[in-house]
Amino acid sequence: MRREDGLTVVEVVIAGLILVVGSLGVLGIVDAATRNTFRAEQSQVVANVLQREMEQLRRVSYQELALTSLPPASSDPSDPNSRIAGSFFYTGRDGTGLKPLVYNGGSGNGETIEGGTVDPGPTAFEVGNVRGTVYRYVVWDTCPSSLCQDSRHLKRAVVAVSLDRTAPGGTRRYQEIQGQLVNPEAEPSTFPSTEPGGSEDVPWTLSLTDTPCNQSARQEPPSEGGDHPTHNTRGDCEDGLQEGSVPGAPDLLWPEAPEEEPDYSYDLSTDVEPEEGGDEGLQIEPSAECGSEAATELATGVATEPDPHPEAFKQVHRWLSEPIPEHEGAQNLLLTGEGTLDLWTQTLGGGVYEGRVCAWLFVRSHSEGVTTDTLAFNLGPPLSLHFSHFAQPWPSSGWTEISLPLNFGYAGEGGALALPPGSRFGLALSVGAETPSALQLRYDSPSFDGRIQLKTTGALPPGT
């Protein structure tokens, strides 16, 4: 009874606990290794499925390379369909690279697309223990002028794979692969490649002027007495200079900066006055909300006489470039969709209040006596027909330069904006409805050179 060899109950319990804890650690290592192995298997399967799907799309004829239907948009960020915006798709996961989808019933080169054979999905797949879903997208891609003249000769295919949420190894973010597919019938571009404006991007800087667009060149401001009422810019160039409610010529976008001296400071809107003087340049009164139908109607189109909106000329101001040259063999000028709008501005009478400037880009063309303004898309995100700049408060203590980055395109041209011979590039500006009073804009002066800068390719920009 007095011998001490053997184990007490306490020692047995402690030993058991040590054994259990050690076993749990080993089991955890085994479980982690199993999960890592399965995740590696998932990654390999996803890579194989993506490559297989892309190879299958490359074997589809170019004419049949279109979705059988428009896939539905989703609000779930883990769903690839969350990158769909109407009939457009963001090729960048960060909300960039918005491109028009190619699908049966959609538009392509002015014709309705049909004959597409690509199923957008989602299509379920299973390889061993790995299960998931395949999503497919086809979009029009911007075709460089050095490759082809017609922007409908280049498409981009996007394939995304999402693994089932219930699969072992944890939820994985969907993976994707992208590839460009060229029309085998495409011919080399006839754009001039030996001159600026061929295959290389050429900058096109256009200064805002106080000269009506019926003039063939920017008019030098007078040495004195340059104050005048607001130009009515709601008509066409042939209407000439008009003031008041009579629709007149938009002002001119000129490809040269103002002369170095002197700095003119005329009041270009003597009919829009603050309670206490001191206003200069153009004053634009608030109108509708930027994205509203009413604001868009103000921005484009040619008003009839008498103007159905007699005060609208104070709420919107428009500018047009020179016409794109017309001659035998003339080519389209293509805007790549990159640019910047720079404006000098301040509040009216030094007031302190919030403000918003709204801008529209458009192409004005004439055909059989009909004038058409085609708006460019702000590719955003979000997708819209206008650009805007908001500040609270708006600059009030002096003239301040603001910049609006421009990322734009036109669905009918595969993302690029084409200016055919004879057409003009247009800019419209207004002030948002939330702004309590007018905003001032100063331009056509060496130190206050309001301007729009664009990247172009194709034909040589006028004045370059």
C-alpha positions as semicolon CSV with decimal commas, in nm:
position;residue;x (nm);y (nm);z (nm)
1;M;0,000;0,000;0,000
2;R;0,291;0,233;0,057
3;R;0,447;0,172;-0,290
4;E;0,439;0,482;-0,531
5;D;0,482;0,316;-0,874
6;G;0,180;0,357;-1,115
7;L;-0,032;0,660;-1,217
8;T;-0,277;0,860;-1,022
9;V;-0,612;0,962;-1,167
10;V;-0,493;1,322;-1,201
11;E;-0,188;1,215;-1,399
12;V;-0,405;1,006;-1,630
13;V;-0,637;1,302;-1,694
14;I;-0,345;1,536;-1,768
15;A;-0,188;1,284;-2,004
16;G;-0,519;1,242;-2,182
17;L;-0,556;1,617;-2,222
18;I;-0,206;1,642;-2,367
19;L;-0,285;1,362;-2,610
20;V;-0,614;1,529;-2,718
21;V;-0,456;1,872;-2,764
22;G;-0,173;1,724;-2,966
23;S;-0,419;1,527;-3,179
24;L;-0,623;1,842;-3,247
25;G;-0,312;2,019;-3,371
26;V;-0,229;1,730;-3,602
27;L;-0,588;1,718;-3,728
28;G;-0,579;2,095;-3,792
29;I;-0,265;2,058;-3,998
30;V;-0,419;1,773;-4,193
31;D;-0,739;1,975;-4,249
32;A;-0,544;2,282;-4,366
33;A;-0,338;2,068;-4,600
34;T;-0,657;1,913;-4,739
35;R;-0,812;2,256;-4,797
36;N;-0,497;2,391;-4,961
37;T;-0,482;2,089;-5,186
38;F;-0,844;2,137;-5,285
39;R;-0,794;2,509;-5,348
40;A;-0,500;2,424;-5,573
41;E;-0,725;2,177;-5,753
42;Q;-0,992;2,448;-5,787
43;S;-0,740;2,692;-5,933
44;Q;-0,621;2,439;-6,187
45;V;-0,977;2,349;-6,288
46;V;-1,073;2,718;-6,325
47;A;-0,766;2,786;-6,541
48;N;-0,846;2,485;-6,759
49;V;-1,214;2,584;-6,797
50;L;-1,127;2,946;-6,885
51;Q;-0,872;2,837;-7,144
52;R;-1,110;2,580;-7,292
53;E;-1,392;2,835;-7,320
54;M;-1,168;3,095;-7,485
55;E;-1,038;2,842;-7,737
56;Q;-1,397;2,748;-7,824
57;L;-1,485;3,115;-7,882
58;R;-1,183;3,156;-8,108
59;R;-1,319;2,877;-8,328
60;V;-1,653;3,060;-8,375
61;S;-1,678;3,253;-8,704
62;Y;-1,654;3,633;-8,664
63;Q;-2,012;3,688;-8,784
64;E;-2,147;3,436;-8,532
65;L;-1,936;3,582;-8,250
66;A;-2,231;3,751;-8,076
67;L;-2,439;3,665;-7,770
68;T;-2,766;3,489;-7,833
69;S;-2,935;3,733;-7,593
70;L;-2,859;4,030;-7,368
71;P;-2,756;3,894;-7,025
72;P;-2,942;4,040;-6,725
73;A;-2,766;4,281;-6,491
74;S;-2,707;4,191;-6,125
75;S;-2,664;4,400;-5,811
76;D;-2,448;4,133;-5,643
77;P;-2,080;4,242;-5,673
78;S;-1,972;3,876;-5,657
79;D;-2,173;3,808;-5,975
80;P;-1,994;3,888;-6,305
81;N;-2,326;4,023;-6,438
82;S;-2,288;4,313;-6,192
83;R;-2,058;4,468;-6,456
84;I;-2,347;4,501;-6,702
85;A;-2,488;4,852;-6,750
86;G;-2,786;4,832;-6,984
87;S;-2,645;4,710;-7,315
88;F;-2,286;4,784;-7,204
89;F;-2,025;4,585;-7,010
90;Y;-1,731;4,706;-6,799
91;T;-1,427;4,516;-6,924
92;G;-1,233;4,640;-6,620
93;R;-1,325;4,500;-6,279
94;D;-1,268;4,845;-6,129
95;G;-1,555;4,999;-6,326
96;T;-1,353;5,106;-6,632
97;G;-1,351;5,013;-6,999
98;L;-1,725;5,033;-7,068
99;K;-1,793;4,871;-7,406
100;P;-2,118;4,800;-7,597
101;L;-2,223;4,434;-7,588
102;V;-2,259;4,240;-7,913
103;Y;-2,585;4,046;-7,899
104;N;-2,871;3,936;-8,123
105;G;-3,111;4,225;-8,155
106;G;-2,846;4,484;-8,076
107;S;-2,692;4,735;-8,317
108;G;-2,379;4,684;-8,524
109;N;-2,258;4,922;-8,796
110;G;-2,608;5,062;-8,835
111;E;-2,765;4,716;-8,872
112;T;-2,944;4,483;-8,632
113;I;-2,720;4,199;-8,514
114;E;-2,844;3,846;-8,578
115;G;-2,696;3,500;-8,609
116;G;-2,498;3,512;-8,284
117;T;-2,426;3,168;-8,135
118;V;-2,251;3,248;-7,806
119;D;-2,459;3,148;-7,502
120;P;-2,406;3,415;-7,233
121;G;-2,484;3,165;-6,958
122;P;-2,464;3,121;-6,670
123;T;-2,372;2,761;-6,755
124;A;-2,300;2,511;-6,476
125;F;-1,995;2,282;-6,495
126;E;-1,850;2,003;-6,278
127;V;-1,498;1,861;-6,290
128;G;-1,441;1,598;-6,022
129;N;-1,536;1,762;-5,693
130;V;-1,513;2,115;-5,835
131;R;-1,838;2,280;-5,941
132;G;-1,905;2,627;-6,074
133;T;-2,066;2,848;-6,337
134;V;-1,940;2,997;-6,664
135;Y;-2,039;3,346;-6,787
136;R;-1,962;3,469;-7,141
137;Y;-1,956;3,823;-7,286
138;V;-1,874;3,968;-7,629
139;V;-1,821;4,344;-7,672
140;W;-1,721;4,578;-7,951
141;D;-1,362;4,686;-7,900
142;T;-1,207;5,011;-8,027
143;C;-1,017;4,933;-8,344
144;P;-0,693;5,132;-8,390
145;S;-0,680;5,318;-8,721
146;S;-0,350;5,147;-8,800
147;L;-0,531;4,812;-8,794
148;C;-0,861;4,879;-8,966
149;Q;-1,077;5,165;-9,079
150;D;-1,408;5,019;-8,965
151;S;-1,439;4,994;-8,587
152;R;-1,666;4,689;-8,631
153;H;-1,366;4,474;-8,722
154;L;-1,256;4,410;-8,364
155;K;-1,438;4,233;-8,081
156;R;-1,337;4,138;-7,727
157;A;-1,448;3,815;-7,562
158;V;-1,466;3,791;-7,183
159;V;-1,517;3,460;-7,000
160;A;-1,571;3,450;-6,623
161;V;-1,588;3,144;-6,395
162;S;-1,751;3,154;-6,053
163;L;-1,712;2,856;-5,817
164;D;-2,003;2,730;-5,610
165;R;-2,021;2,894;-5,268
166;T;-2,074;2,556;-5,097
167;A;-1,755;2,403;-5,232
168;P;-1,486;2,302;-4,979
169;G;-1,192;2,537;-4,952
170;G;-1,393;2,851;-4,895
171;T;-1,565;3,098;-5,128
172;R;-1,344;3,209;-5,418
173;R;-1,378;3,534;-5,614
174;Y;-1,470;3,469;-5,976
175;Q;-1,183;3,451;-6,225
176;E;-1,183;3,567;-6,586
177;I;-0,993;3,570;-6,914
178;Q;-1,017;3,819;-7,201
179;G;-0,909;3,809;-7,562
180;Q;-0,942;4,022;-7,876
181;L;-1,078;3,869;-8,194
182;V;-1,021;4,036;-8,532
183;N;-1,241;4,005;-8,839
184;P;-1,031;3,801;-9,087
185;E;-1,188;4,005;-9,370
186;A;-1,060;4,337;-9,229
187;E;-0,843;4,539;-9,463
188;P;-0,565;4,774;-9,355
189;S;-0,676;5,127;-9,282
190;T;-0,657;5,388;-9,556
191;F;-0,595;5,660;-9,297
192;P;-0,278;5,860;-9,372
193;S;-0,009;5,684;-9,172
194;T;0,279;5,893;-9,306
195;E;0,133;6,217;-9,167
196;P;0,039;6,326;-8,816
197;G;-0,306;6,195;-8,741
198;G;-0,244;5,856;-8,899
199;S;-0,180;5,568;-8,662
200;E;-0,050;5,798;-8,388
201;D;-0,266;5,985;-8,138
202;V;-0,263;6,359;-8,207
203;P;-0,377;6,612;-7,944
204;W;-0,646;6,860;-8,050
205;T;-0,679;7,166;-7,826
206;L;-0,979;7,392;-7,887
207;S;-1,014;7,728;-7,712
208;L;-1,354;7,870;-7,620
209;T;-1,407;8,200;-7,804
210;D;-1,657;8,485;-7,817
211;T;-1,671;8,456;-8,197
212;P;-1,987;8,314;-8,365
213;C;-1,921;7,996;-8,566
214;N;-2,038;8,157;-8,894
215;Q;-1,694;8,324;-8,893
216;S;-1,405;8,139;-9,054
217;A;-1,157;8,239;-8,782
218;R;-1,147;8,368;-8,425
219;Q;-1,216;8,744;-8,411
220;E;-0,984;8,957;-8,199
221;P;-1,178;9,127;-7,915
222;P;-1,197;9,508;-7,950
223;S;-0,953;9,721;-7,757
224;E;-1,251;9,874;-7,571
225;G;-1,629;9,850;-7,559
226;G;-1,639;9,473;-7,569
227;D;-1,929;9,432;-7,325
228;H;-2,243;9,285;-7,484
229;P;-2,559;9,085;-7,403
230;T;-2,545;8,706;-7,402
231;H;-2,504;8,546;-7,743
232;N;-2,797;8,320;-7,823
233;T;-2,621;7,998;-7,928
234;R;-2,928;7,775;-7,971
235;G;-2,935;7,797;-8,351
236;D;-2,698;7,690;-8,629
237;C;-2,390;7,861;-8,770
238;E;-2,578;7,998;-9,072
239;D;-2,808;8,193;-8,835
240;G;-2,520;8,427;-8,753
241;L;-2,477;8,636;-8,439
242;Q;-2,802;8,677;-8,245
243;E;-2,894;8,805;-7,900
244;G;-3,211;8,778;-7,693
245;S;-3,462;8,506;-7,773
246;V;-3,371;8,476;-8,143
247;P;-3,179;8,149;-8,200
248;G;-2,830;8,226;-8,331
249;A;-2,494;8,072;-8,415
250;P;-2,303;7,883;-8,144
251;D;-1,968;8,037;-8,063
252;L;-1,650;7,903;-8,219
253;L;-1,406;7,646;-8,078
254;W;-1,076;7,762;-8,225
255;P;-0,755;7,550;-8,243
256;E;-0,528;7,838;-8,138
257;A;-0,487;8,001;-7,798
258;P;-0,558;8,376;-7,761
259;E;-0,275;8,621;-7,829
260;E;-0,043;8,682;-7,535
261;E;-0,154;9,043;-7,482
262;P;-0,374;9,201;-7,368
263;D;-0,593;9,023;-7,111
264;Y;-0,948;9,121;-7,202
265;S;-1,203;9,136;-6,921
266;Y;-1,529;9,218;-7,094
267;D;-1,875;9,133;-6,967
268;L;-2,020;8,888;-7,219
269;S;-2,362;8,878;-7,051
270;T;-2,477;9,231;-6,972
271;D;-2,833;9,098;-6,954
272;V;-2,744;8,877;-6,652
273;E;-2,637;9,115;-6,375
274;P;-2,564;9,067;-6,003
275;E;-2,712;9,303;-5,746
276;E;-2,372;9,468;-5,719
277;G;-2,160;9,491;-6,037
278;G;-1,821;9,342;-6,096
279;D;-1,919;9,057;-6,327
280;E;-1,700;8,959;-6,620
281;G;-1,706;8,698;-6,891
282;L;-2,011;8,483;-6,954
283;Q;-2,279;8,432;-6,689
284;I;-2,497;8,120;-6,713
285;E;-2,817;8,099;-6,510
286;P;-2,926;7,772;-6,342
287;S;-3,161;7,548;-6,539
288;A;-3,264;7,186;-6,485
289;E;-3,077;6,898;-6,323
290;C;-2,785;6,784;-6,538
291;G;-2,918;6,437;-6,615
292;S;-3,276;6,544;-6,679
293;E;-3,448;6,532;-7,016
294;A;-3,506;6,908;-7,001
295;A;-3,133;6,981;-6,960
296;T;-3,041;6,745;-7,244
297;E;-3,291;6,916;-7,474
298;L;-3,125;7,251;-7,398
299;A;-2,782;7,110;-7,480
300;T;-2,848;6,988;-7,835
301;G;-3,062;7,055;-8,138
302;V;-3,140;7,370;-8,335
303;A;-3,410;7,592;-8,184
304;T;-3,676;7,736;-8,411
305;E;-3,771;8,101;-8,434
306;P;-3,924;8,226;-8,218
307;D;-3,751;8,016;-7,954
308;P;-4,016;7,815;-7,763
309;H;-3,805;7,874;-7,451
310;P;-3,733;8,250;-7,467
311;E;-3,501;8,249;-7,161
312;A;-3,317;7,928;-7,249
313;F;-3,026;8,111;-7,415
314;K;-2,925;8,239;-7,068
315;Q;-2,923;7,882;-6,932
316;V;-2,706;7,708;-7,190
317;H;-2,412;7,812;-7,406
318;R;-2,282;7,614;-7,700
319;W;-1,965;7,609;-7,906
320;L;-1,881;7,437;-8,237
321;S;-1,545;7,361;-8,398
322;E;-1,456;7,426;-8,759
323;P;-1,603;7,169;-9,000
324;I;-1,395;6,859;-9,064
325;P;-1,241;6,919;-9,410
326;E;-1,430;6,778;-9,707
327;H;-1,229;6,670;-10,010
328;E;-1,185;6,365;-10,228
329;G;-1,060;6,078;-10,016
330;A;-1,134;6,262;-9,689
331;Q;-1,146;6,038;-9,383
332;N;-1,324;6,051;-9,049
333;L;-1,151;6,221;-8,760
334;L;-1,169;5,979;-8,468
335;L;-1,172;6,095;-8,106
336;T;-1,015;5,824;-7,890
337;G;-1,239;5,911;-7,593
338;E;-0,975;6,080;-7,377
339;G;-0,977;6,450;-7,298
340;T;-1,001;6,732;-7,045
341;L;-1,223;7,040;-7,020
342;D;-1,059;7,336;-6,842
343;L;-1,269;7,633;-6,730
344;W;-1,202;7,955;-6,537
345;T;-1,495;8,033;-6,309
346;Q;-1,630;8,202;-5,996
347;T;-1,965;8,284;-5,840
348;L;-2,169;8,589;-5,931
349;G;-2,097;8,903;-5,729
350;G;-1,863;8,718;-5,492
351;G;-2,153;8,520;-5,340
352;V;-2,076;8,209;-5,135
353;Y;-2,287;7,917;-5,254
354;E;-2,256;7,569;-5,398
355;G;-2,244;7,518;-5,772
356;R;-2,247;7,262;-6,050
357;V;-2,141;7,297;-6,413
358;C;-2,289;7,049;-6,662
359;A;-2,118;6,971;-6,995
360;W;-2,224;6,779;-7,305
361;L;-2,010;6,668;-7,599
362;F;-2,176;6,615;-7,937
363;V;-2,121;6,587;-8,311
364;R;-2,327;6,817;-8,536
365;S;-2,387;6,690;-8,888
366;H;-2,607;6,796;-9,181
367;S;-2,786;6,567;-9,423
368;E;-3,055;6,661;-9,675
369;G;-3,132;6,984;-9,494
370;V;-3,162;6,818;-9,152
371;T;-2,927;6,912;-8,868
372;T;-2,848;6,631;-8,621
373;D;-2,664;6,654;-8,288
374;T;-2,531;6,317;-8,169
375;L;-2,436;6,312;-7,801
376;A;-2,129;6,129;-7,676
377;F;-2,161;5,894;-7,380
378;N;-1,983;5,972;-7,055
379;L;-1,843;5,624;-6,996
380;G;-1,834;5,696;-6,624
381;P;-1,904;5,504;-6,421
382;P;-2,191;5,559;-6,414
383;L;-2,287;5,576;-6,781
384;S;-2,457;5,906;-6,869
385;L;-2,498;6,163;-7,145
386;H;-2,331;6,449;-6,957
387;F;-2,028;6,542;-6,748
388;S;-2,042;6,759;-6,437
389;H;-1,828;6,932;-6,177
390;F;-1,970;7,013;-5,831
391;A;-1,815;7,226;-5,557
392;Q;-1,944;7,338;-5,219
393;P;-1,875;7,622;-5,207
394;W;-1,804;7,726;-5,563
395;P;-1,493;7,950;-5,602
396;S;-1,594;8,303;-5,503
397;S;-1,284;8,502;-5,408
398;G;-1,130;8,512;-5,756
399;W;-1,105;8,337;-6,090
400;T;-1,026;7,968;-6,034
401;E;-0,947;7,702;-6,293
402;I;-1,143;7,376;-6,274
403;S;-1,084;7,063;-6,482
404;L;-1,337;6,801;-6,593
405;P;-1,172;6,472;-6,700
406;L;-1,345;6,331;-7,008
407;N;-1,383;5,959;-7,074
408;F;-1,632;5,930;-7,354
409;G;-1,741;5,727;-7,653
410;Y;-2,028;5,652;-7,885
411;A;-2,197;5,312;-7,904
412;G;-2,243;5,336;-8,280
413;E;-1,866;5,347;-8,335
414;G;-1,748;5,071;-8,104
415;G;-1,638;5,315;-7,836
416;A;-1,467;5,579;-8,054
417;L;-1,640;5,902;-8,154
418;A;-1,622;5,965;-8,529
419;L;-1,641;6,310;-8,690
420;P;-1,712;6,256;-9,060
421;P;-1,611;6,518;-9,320
422;G;-1,834;6,825;-9,297
423;S;-1,936;6,764;-8,935
424;R;-1,840;6,977;-8,635
425;F;-1,746;6,887;-8,279
426;G;-1,970;7,056;-8,021
427;L;-1,961;7,152;-7,653
428;A;-2,259;7,269;-7,446
429;L;-2,241;7,411;-7,092
430;S;-2,515;7,480;-6,840
431;V;-2,549;7,527;-6,462
432;G;-2,724;7,265;-6,246
433;A;-3,059;7,333;-6,080
434;E;-2,914;7,306;-5,726
435;T;-2,700;7,617;-5,789
436;P;-2,885;7,915;-5,629
437;S;-2,751;8,179;-5,870
438;A;-2,563;8,219;-6,198
439;L;-2,199;8,119;-6,240
440;Q;-1,937;8,317;-6,429
441;L;-1,703;8,173;-6,694
442;R;-1,406;8,360;-6,834
443;Y;-1,233;8,263;-7,159
444;D;-1,093;8,401;-7,487
445;S;-0,816;8,572;-7,290
446;P;-0,446;8,477;-7,261
447;S;-0,448;8,426;-6,883
448;F;-0,796;8,273;-6,880
449;D;-0,789;8,033;-7,173
450;G;-1,093;7,811;-7,132
451;R;-1,028;7,510;-7,353
452;I;-1,106;7,149;-7,429
453;Q;-0,823;6,906;-7,505
454;L;-0,891;6,585;-7,699
455;K;-0,687;6,293;-7,828
456;T;-0,752;6,210;-8,193
457;T;-0,651;5,964;-8,461
458;G;-0,753;5,905;-8,821
459;A;-0,778;6,225;-9,025
460;L;-0,572;6,526;-8,924
461;P;-0,765;6,762;-8,689
462;P;-0,848;7,104;-8,841
463;G;-0,591;7,368;-8,753
464;T;-0,332;7,114;-8,633
